[in-house]
Amino acid sequence: MKKNKAAAWMLLGALGLAGFLVMTAHAYSVVTGKFVAVAMDTSAARTIDTGLTHVRSLTIVVFDPRSPGVVAYTTDQIQAERPGFFLNDRKWDKGLSIAGGTFTVNHALFKRPGITYYWEARGD
């Protein structure tokens, strides 16, 4: 009887610890969206709100039916070390920044009229 009672208390303690760990775990969310550049776009930067509190990484896929797709990628760590920089396929470019839950695009890659830009933001 005492062994069963001790086993029950151990099980309850383990479940309590597991519940605590689950409640304190830092969960990430993934949010997706798109935008289309229009002919009247100016040289002004475009800011997009992801709905997240803090964007940790951002991927933008450029869909141009006349040419191969282009992938732009940056993270909060890249932005901390090199503000405004992003990986444009295989080279570094400047003109994509993350601030909290928003990102701002200010590069010619993101201003081609009629082109659709699909983005995926990961964060919390």
Steps between C-alpha positions, in 0.01 A plus 500: 500500500779739590674419171184580302457827688864598438468406132185712471675800659798455266268483201318815611831676555623398153175619341526829688857549380404413144211748516732770628748436220226511237360825638839670506617374160563773247278420203559640153231588253508501122306766311474527122380769266558670169516838337502618140707791374297746294610741226443802723748374763755765576844481650338515845550196717209260554434376854301181557357401838521124554277488807785356705653677796855422393613361163794260542544402135349613174491340157360674194451315171477713188266349243568643156347279226762629252805394703614250764386560855716697741518439874585776748584397857596676821484445876500714809862397558604611150319829560678547833841456339431651157188724512296496180691213341344184357614200304378539142538146369881475525606859555459762772279801427371787709137611514308259725472565871311352794364714783292321761210336319539691176739491210591776258604445139695770322685325219439496125432125523175574686373780273440328168143587387256211481731254673367299795715463810415215738644527850533275802586644840598289801497644846297552811 
